Amino acid sequence: MVNKPGKGEAVKVYEGIDAKSSEITGRKLGTLTRFTEALSGYDAGKCLEAAQLFGDWV
């Protein structure tokens, strides 16, 4: 769930995963932990740490 500026409620963010390729699926699932850490850091006001984590895989 992400709070989007200008929206009254948080919205869910989804990413499609190509189930045909196990390599790609594994790589995408592998980024989920890092994304969650980065988002938590951002929500906690640790913007520099969050930016570093986001930057690692963007």
FILO-740527 format. One line per field, with one value per residue: residue in one letter; x, y, z of N, C-alpha, C, CB in turn. Coordinates in steps of 0.001 Angstrom, whole numbers, plus 524288, in hexadecimal, padded with zeros to 5 digits. Each point is the difference from the previous one (the first is absolute). Glycine has a CB too. Layout:
N
type A	...
n_x X	...
n_y Y	...
n_z Z	...
ca_x X	...
ca_y Y	...
ca_z Z	...
c_x X	...
c_y Y	...
c_z Z	...
cb_x X	...
cb_y Y	...
cb_z Z	...
END
This chain:
58
type M	V	N	K	P	G	K	G	E	A	V	K	V	Y	E	G	I	D	A	K	S	S	E	I	T	G	R	K	L	G	T	L	T	R	F	T	E	A	L	S	G	Y	D	A	G	K	C	L	E	A	A	Q	L	F	G	D	W	V
n_x 8034D	805D7	7FAC5	7FD8F	8045E	7F302	7FC13	7F775	807FA	80C1E	7FEC0	801F6	80B4D	7FB20	80BDE	7F85C	8063F	801E0	7F918	808AE	8097B	800CA	806D2	7F6C4	7FC65	80AE1	80043	7F503	80298	80AA5	7F919	7F8EC	8096E	80213	7F43B	7FFA5	80A0D	7FB6F	7F58B	8054E	806D5	7F64D	7FA43	809EC	7FFB2	8087A	7FE40	80B07	7FB3A	7F8A8	8092F	80609	7F64E	7FDB1	80BAE	7FF99	7F84A	8005F
n_y 7FB75	8089E	8084C	801EF	80B92	7FFFC	7F5F6	803EA	7F627	7FDF5	7FF0D	7F3F3	803ED	7F60E	7FE28	7F9F4	7F6D3	7FE6E	7F5F3	7FFAE	80191	7F6AB	80A45	8076E	7FA97	8020F	80BD4	8022F	7FAA4	806BF	80AA9	7FB3F	80315	80A95	803A5	7FE9C	806F2	80964	8007B	8006A	809BF	80667	7FE5C	804AF	80BEB	7F78E	80A49	7FA7C	7F4B9	801CD	8030C	7F560	7F91D	80588	7FE73	7F35F	80012	80BAE
n_z 80000	7F813	808C9	7F2BC	80581	800FF	807DC	808DE	7FF35	800E5	7F38C	802FE	7FB66	7F860	7FCD9	7F713	80639	7F2CF	80723	7F5D8	80888	80A60	7FC8E	80236	80A79	80544	7FD6A	8050A	80AB3	8010C	800E8	80A1A	80729	7FA7E	800A6	80C2D	801FC	7F9C4	80630	80B31	7FCCF	7FC8B	80AA6	80674	7F951	7F92C	7F5C0	800F1	800F1	7F65C	7F869	8024F	7FD18	7F55C	7FC4F	8010E	7F5E5	7F932
ca_x 7FCB3	8030B	7FCF5	8010F	7FE59	7FB23	7FC21	7FE28	8012C	80498	7FEE2	8036C	80380	800DB	80376	7FF11	80465	7FF95	8007F	80264	805A3	8013B	8045F	7FDE2	7FC94	80367	80279	7FC0D	7FEAA	80493	80015	7FBAC	80209	802B3	7FC0D	7FD41	80397	80069	7FB08	7FFA5	80390	7FD98	7FBA0	80229	802B5	80587	7FFE5	80505	80089	7FC2A	801D5	80446	7FDAE	7FD40	803ED	802D5	7FD8B	7FD26
ca_y 8048B	804CD	804CE	80340	80563	8018E	7FBD2	7FF7F	7FAD6	7FD67	7FCA0	7FB7B	80013	7FAB6	7FF4F	7FB06	7FC62	7FC5B	7FAC4	7FC75	7FFFE	7FF8D	8037E	80547	7FFE2	7FFFF	80525	803CC	7FEE4	80167	805A1	80169	8012D	80512	8040C	8009A	802BE	8056C	802A0	800AC	80438	804E6	8011F	8016F	804F3	7FF0A	800B4	7FED6	7FA4D	7FE01	80148	7FC64	7FAE1	80051	800A2	7FB24	7FC8E	802EC
ca_z 80000	7FF7A	80043	7FB78	800F6	7FD79	80097	8055A	80211	7FDC4	7FB83	7FF88	7FB88	7FE14	7FB8E	7FD71	7FFD9	7FBAD	80242	7FC37	800AA	80592	8012B	800A6	8048E	80491	80088	801A9	8056E	80312	80103	80379	80531	7FFBD	7FF39	804F8	8037D	7FE38	80109	805AF	80159	7FE3C	80384	80515	7FF79	7FEE1	7FA56	7FD8B	7FFF0	7FC47	7FABD	7FED1	7FEF7	7FB00	7FBEE	7FF2A	7FC23	7FBF9
c_x 80383	7FC52	801BA	7FE2F	7FB10	7FBC3	7FE86	80172	804E0	7FE48	803E0	8033E	80117	803FB	7FEE2	804E8	7FEF9	8010F	802A6	805E1	80158	8048A	7FE09	7FC88	80343	80290	7FC1A	7FE79	8047C	8004C	7FBD5	801EA	802A2	7FC1F	7FD29	80364	8005E	7FB0F	7FF43	8038D	7FDCC	7FB91	801DD	80308	805D2	800CF	8052A	800EC	7FC55	801C7	80466	7FDD3	7FD0A	803EF	80305	7FD8F	7FCE2	80382
c_y 804D6	8049A	80387	80581	8014F	7FBE7	7FF9E	7FADC	7FDD1	7FC84	7FB7E	8007D	7FA59	8000F	7FAA4	7FCB1	7FC1A	7FA7B	7FC2A	7FF8B	7FFE5	80396	80588	80041	80038	80537	8040E	7FF23	8016C	805CC	801A6	8017E	80552	8047E	80117	802E5	805C9	80309	800F2	8046B	8054B	80196	801C7	80520	7FF72	8003F	7FEB3	7FA1C	7FD99	800F9	7FC57	7FA9B	7FFF1	8003C	7FB1A	7FCA1	802CC	800C7
c_z 80000	80070	7FB92	8013E	7FCEC	8004F	805C3	80280	7FD5B	7FB80	7FFE4	7FB0A	7FE82	7FB9D	7FDB7	7FFEC	7FBAE	801FE	7FC49	800C3	805D0	8018A	80114	804D0	804F9	800F5	801E8	805B1	803A2	8013C	803EB	8056E	80018	7FF5E	8051D	803F1	7FE91	80140	805D1	801D2	7FE82	803A8	8055F	7FFD7	7FF06	7FA15	7FD4B	7FFB1	7FBF2	7FA64	7FE5B	7FEA4	7FAD4	7FB85	7FECC	7FBBA	7FBD5	7FB51
cb_x 7F8B7	806BB	7FEEC	7FF15	80952	8053F	803A2	7F8CD	7F671	804AD	7FC5C	7F992	80417	7F6E0	80701	7F91E	801D7	802C5	7F801	7F8F6	80122	7FCCB	805E9	80060	7F944	8018B	80645	7FCAC	7FA16	80489	8036D	7FA3B	80134	807D1	7FEEB	7FB03	80513	80607	7FC2E	7FDE5	8076B	80261	7FAAD	8007A	7F956	80102	7F95E	80389	80287	7F8DF	7FD73	80602	7FF4E	7F86B	800AA	802B1	7FFA7	7FA8C
cb_y 7FB22	7FB8D	7FF3D	7F855	80282	80561	7FB05	805CB	7FE78	8003C	807A4	7FA60	808B4	7FD7E	805F1	80428	80118	806FE	801C6	80248	804E8	7F6BC	7FA81	8016C	7FAD7	7F6B3	7FDAF	80083	7F8D2	7F895	80155	7FA00	7F676	7FB8E	7FD46	7F7C2	7F7B1	7FD2A	7FBD6	7F677	7F9E3	7FDDB	7F96A	7F690	803BA	7FA55	806CF	80885	8001D	80190	8095E	80503	7FE84	80497	80909	80054	7F977	80491
cb_z 804C3	7FA4D	809D0	7F9C3	801A4	7FA22	7F829	7FDAA	801E0	808B9	7FAE9	804EF	802BA	80286	803E1	7FA91	809AF	7F98F	80539	7F9BC	7F783	7FFD4	7FA61	7F64E	7FAFC	7FE78	7F8E2	7F6CC	7FD07	7FBF2	7F704	7FAFA	801A7	7FC16	7F69C	7FE3D	8013D	7F8E0	7F808	80105	7FEDE	7F6B1	7FB32	80222	805B8	8082A	8017A	80353	80985	8068E	80163	80609	8099F	80459	802B2	8094E	806DB	806CA
END
